[in-house]
Amino acid sequence: MFGDRIKEQMEKNNLSQKELAEKTQLTEASLSRYIRNQRTPDANVVANLSKALGCKADFLLEMDYNDKDPEAEYYRLKRVIERHRSNWTAKQKATLINTLLEASE
C-alpha cells in the first residue's frame, strides 16, 4: 500500500517523518495520514514525495502492482476512483456500481 511504500523509502533514505515532511512541504500530521493510508494523495503530493524519496511515482502508487494480489488491486482501484469520480457522468458511475453488484451475485 501507498503508506508502506513511503515507509520503505524513508528507511532506505534514513529519513525521519519530520525530515520528509519538511522536504515535501507537508505538515507532519498530513504525512502521517498518508503513511497510515488514511488520506489519498493528489498528483502534486505524489510527485513531491517521489522526488524527496528518490523513487518513481509509479513505485509509490504501486503501478508495478501484482494483479495476483487482490488487496493491492483493490486499493489501487479505490485511488483511481477517488481521483476521477468528479469527472464521470452519472451513467458511468452507475455502470461501475452495477459491475460491483453483479460480481457479488
Order of alpha helices (4+ residues) and beta strands (2+ residues): alpha-alpha-alpha-alpha-alpha-alpha-alpha
